[in-house]
Amino acid sequence: MIDSRMSTELSPSTDRAIELRAAVRFPLCVPVSLSTEEGEIAAMTVNISANGVLFELPSGVRVGSSVSFMIPMPAEAMGTPTDVVVNCAGRVVRCAQSKNGWQAAAVIDKYYFSH
């Protein structure tokens, strides 16, 4: 998951960088439509945290561009009587080619829930 507050430190026992994040990532693979400045892109979430989301998509997205998307969450996962949709708006902070196409990381700047 993406976290704008991510930092690295050296491990004293190995002198290798350790990635530190302020938010826990949760694996979540659901199809979403990513609305970008260039249009709609069919994407799949890879993981999500309180601060961001990682997507797999067929084409790259410009770093810094604004994005919006809706993530359907089942009632069981949310502890609610009905399914919930999380409506998110944010910006792309990283985009790179992957073995399955492209991966784009987005920081979530604002969100709200709907049914």
Summary of the structure (lengths in Angstrom):
residues: 115
radius of gyration: 15.2
end to end distance: 24.7
largest distance: 48.9
contacts: 326
relative contact order: 0.22
helix: 3%
strand: 60%
